[in-house]
Amino acid sequence: QYEAGAPESENCMGVYFVEGQANAKAHTLEKGVDPTSLEFKVRRSDVSKSVEIPYEYSVYRIVKTPVDTIYVEEPLYDNSKFKFGRLQFSEGQREATIKVEFEGIATGETYNCSLSISDPEFVPVYGYGAASVSFSVQIYEWKKVEGKAIYRDAFFSDMFAWSGRYLETEVDIYERKDKKNFFRLH
């Protein structure tokens, strides 16, 4: 027995997220250094009119369970720290962007986010492009540790059996606020 699938909407605008976007990945960003917003490109095939496209978004916080190797997604019901921009197309405009801002999120926490368009008036039922895009973001912060360290580079002396003095330089030490004993030299 054969049943035909649901037909495409006659006025479907053919909206889709551009594939292979650089921002559709896991982001680990340094507070005060890296930008706290991302943009995602969206295209459409029918450019005959101006329109605002409705879309859904979800935000989950990654939480470590009592077993250290297991992490779960916990829905973030108060996602006021995330600001999701509007998706608007002008008449004749083929490509637009959605801007997602997350300046106020807690440092050291990881968040998974997804954006999706589901209305058949905008997204084809038997689509040729992605109707959703996902990314994760974590912001970390460094605190300066008192004192200085001496960094010695023994690469050249070990590589060429050089008996001279190591290359040395004085550096500052920073520790991650969210990870004890995780340092960087600068």
C-alpha positions as CSV (number, residue, x, y, z in Angstrom):
1,Q,0.0,0.0,0.0
2,Y,1.4,3.4,-1.0
3,E,0.6,6.7,0.6
4,A,1.9,9.9,-0.9
5,G,3.9,12.2,1.3
6,A,2.8,15.7,2.3
7,P,3.1,18.1,-0.6
8,E,5.4,21.1,-0.5
9,S,3.8,24.4,0.4
10,E,3.1,26.4,-2.9
11,N,4.6,29.6,-1.5
12,C,7.7,28.0,0.3
13,M,10.6,30.4,0.3
14,G,13.3,27.7,0.4
15,V,15.1,29.0,3.5
16,Y,18.2,27.1,4.7
17,F,21.3,27.5,6.9
18,V,24.5,27.7,4.8
19,E,26.4,24.4,5.2
20,G,30.0,24.4,6.4
21,Q,29.7,27.5,8.5
22,A,32.8,28.3,10.6
23,N,30.7,29.1,13.7
24,A,28.8,25.8,13.7
25,K,31.3,24.2,16.0
26,A,32.6,24.1,19.6
27,H,34.0,27.5,20.8
28,T,36.3,28.0,23.7
29,L,36.7,31.8,24.2
30,E,38.8,33.9,26.5
31,K,36.8,36.5,28.5
32,G,37.7,40.0,27.6
33,V,39.7,38.9,24.5
34,D,37.5,37.0,22.2
35,P,34.2,38.2,20.9
36,T,31.0,37.1,22.8
37,S,28.8,36.8,19.8
38,L,28.5,34.6,16.7
39,E,26.7,35.0,13.4
40,F,25.1,32.3,11.2
41,K,24.3,32.7,7.5
42,V,20.9,31.9,6.2
43,R,19.9,31.8,2.5
44,R,16.6,31.5,0.6
45,S,15.7,30.7,-3.0
46,D,12.6,32.9,-3.3
47,V,13.7,36.5,-2.9
48,S,10.4,38.1,-4.2
49,K,9.4,39.8,-0.9
50,S,10.7,41.1,2.4
51,V,9.9,38.9,5.4
52,E,10.9,38.1,8.9
53,I,11.5,34.3,9.4
54,P,10.4,32.8,12.7
55,Y,12.9,30.3,14.2
56,E,13.2,28.3,17.4
57,Y,16.3,28.0,19.6
58,S,17.3,25.9,22.5
59,V,20.1,26.2,25.1
60,Y,21.5,23.4,27.2
61,R,24.1,23.5,29.9
62,I,26.6,20.6,30.0
63,V,26.7,19.2,33.5
64,K,29.1,16.6,34.9
65,T,27.4,13.7,36.7
66,P,28.8,12.1,39.9
67,V,30.6,9.7,37.5
68,D,33.5,11.9,36.3
69,T,33.4,10.6,32.7
70,I,29.7,11.2,32.0
71,Y,28.3,14.6,31.0
72,V,24.6,15.3,30.4
73,E,22.7,18.2,28.8
74,E,20.5,20.1,31.2
75,P,17.9,22.4,29.7
76,L,18.6,26.1,30.5
77,Y,15.1,27.5,31.2
78,D,16.4,31.0,32.0
79,N,18.4,31.7,28.9
80,S,18.3,35.5,29.4
81,K,22.2,35.6,29.1
82,F,21.8,34.6,25.4
83,K,20.3,37.1,23.0
84,F,19.1,35.7,19.7
85,G,18.7,38.3,16.9
86,R,15.9,38.5,14.3
87,L,16.1,36.8,10.9
88,Q,14.9,39.3,8.3
89,F,15.2,39.4,4.5
90,S,14.6,42.5,2.4
91,E,13.0,42.2,-1.0
92,G,15.6,40.8,-3.4
93,Q,18.0,39.8,-0.5
94,R,19.2,36.2,-0.9
95,E,21.4,35.9,2.3
96,A,20.9,37.2,5.9
97,T,22.5,36.5,9.3
98,I,21.3,35.6,12.7
99,K,23.4,37.1,15.5
100,V,23.7,35.2,18.8
101,E,25.2,37.1,21.8
102,F,26.2,35.6,25.1
103,E,28.3,38.1,27.0
104,G,26.9,37.4,30.4
105,I,27.2,33.6,30.6
106,A,29.1,32.0,33.5
107,T,32.8,31.3,32.9
108,G,33.8,27.7,32.9
109,E,30.4,26.5,31.9
110,T,29.7,24.8,28.5
111,Y,26.5,25.5,26.7
112,N,25.1,23.7,23.6
113,C,22.8,25.8,21.4
114,S,20.7,25.0,18.3
115,L,18.7,27.2,16.0
116,S,16.1,25.7,13.7
117,I,13.4,26.8,11.2
118,S,10.5,24.4,11.0
119,D,7.6,26.3,9.3
120,P,6.8,24.7,5.9
121,E,6.0,28.1,4.5
122,F,9.7,28.9,4.8
123,V,11.6,25.5,4.9
124,P,10.9,22.9,2.2
125,V,9.5,19.6,3.5
126,Y,11.9,17.7,1.2
127,G,14.6,20.3,1.6
128,Y,17.9,20.6,-0.1
129,G,19.5,22.6,2.7
130,A,19.9,22.3,6.5
131,A,16.9,23.6,8.5
132,S,19.0,23.8,11.7
133,V,22.5,24.7,13.0
134,S,24.2,23.9,16.3
135,F,27.2,25.1,18.2
136,S,28.6,25.1,21.7
137,V,30.4,27.8,23.7
138,Q,32.5,28.0,26.8
139,I,34.1,31.2,28.2
140,Y,37.1,30.9,30.4
141,E,39.0,33.4,32.5
142,W,42.6,33.6,33.7
143,K,43.9,35.1,36.9
144,K,47.5,36.1,37.3
145,V,49.5,34.2,39.9
146,E,52.0,36.3,42.0
147,G,55.6,36.1,41.0
148,K,57.4,35.2,37.8
149,A,58.7,32.0,36.3
150,I,61.7,31.2,34.2
151,Y,61.0,29.4,30.9
152,R,63.8,27.4,29.5
153,D,63.8,26.1,26.0
154,A,66.0,23.1,25.7
155,F,65.0,22.2,22.2
156,F,68.1,23.5,20.4
157,S,70.5,22.3,23.0
158,D,69.0,18.8,23.0
159,M,68.6,18.6,19.3
160,F,72.1,19.6,18.4
161,A,73.9,18.3,21.6
162,W,74.8,21.9,22.4
163,S,76.5,22.2,25.7
164,G,75.9,25.9,26.0
165,R,73.3,27.7,28.2
166,Y,69.6,27.1,27.7
167,L,67.5,29.8,26.1
168,E,65.8,31.4,29.1
169,T,63.2,34.1,29.5
170,E,61.1,35.4,32.4
171,V,57.4,34.9,32.1
172,D,54.1,35.6,33.9
173,I,52.0,32.7,35.2
174,Y,48.2,32.6,34.9
175,E,45.8,30.0,36.3
176,R,42.3,29.3,34.9
177,K,39.7,30.4,37.4
178,D,37.5,27.4,36.7
179,K,40.3,24.7,36.6
180,K,42.6,24.5,39.6
181,N,46.3,23.8,38.6
182,F,45.7,24.6,34.9
183,F,48.3,27.2,34.0
184,R,49.6,29.1,31.1
185,L,52.8,31.1,30.7
186,H,52.8,34.5,29.0
